[in-house]
């Protein structure tokens, strides 16, 4: 099941997204999380916590789920 994550700005970093989606507790956990889990952004592997996400981007996290970025 795909979940929508609503952002209020033009872009959001992958680290901020992980926190906003309640996947991690704090932004400091982002680097560790990305080394321990397979994360795909629009089908491509991604490990940079500073990767900019925008509306319509799709984030897939192995064992956790799939998320669609929406603007709201």
N, C-alpha and C positions, 0 to 999 in steps of 0.2 A: 504494500500500500504506500502510495506517495503522499508525503505531507507537504503542505505549503508553509513557507516561512516568509512572513511579511517584513519588508524593510521600508524605512521612511526616507532613506537617502538614495542618491543615484547609484552608489556602490557600497559594498561592505567587504572587509577582508575575511578570508577564510577563518582566521582565528576568532574574529568577532561573531561570525556566523555560528561557529561551534558553540559559543557561549549563549547566543540568542536562542538557538534551537535546544537548549538544555542538554547538550551532549557532554559538555565539560562544565566544571564548577567555576573556573576562573580562566582569564586569558593566559595566565602563566602556564597552564596545562596544555595549551595548544601545540607547542613544539613536541612535547612528549607524545601526545595523542597521535599526531601525524606520523611519527616514526613507528608507532605500535599498531596502527590500523591502516587498512587499505582504503584510501579515499580517492574517488574519481570525480573530476569536475568535467561535465559534458563528455563523459566517456574516457577522459585522459587521466592517468595517474597524477596526483598532486601532493606535494609535501611542503609547499611554501605557505606558511601561515599568513603571509602578507598578500597572497593571491587575491586580486580584486574580483568580487562576484557582482553581477548585475542582474536586473530583472530577466527572467526566463532561463537563467543558468540552472543546471541540474546537478545536485551533489549526491553521490552514492557512497555510502559508508558500509563496508562489509560487516554483516552481523547486526547492524543497527537499523538501516533503512535508506530510503531514497527521499530526497527533499527538492522541492521546486522553489526558486526565489521569486516572490511576487512583490510588487510595489504597492504600498497602501497608505 
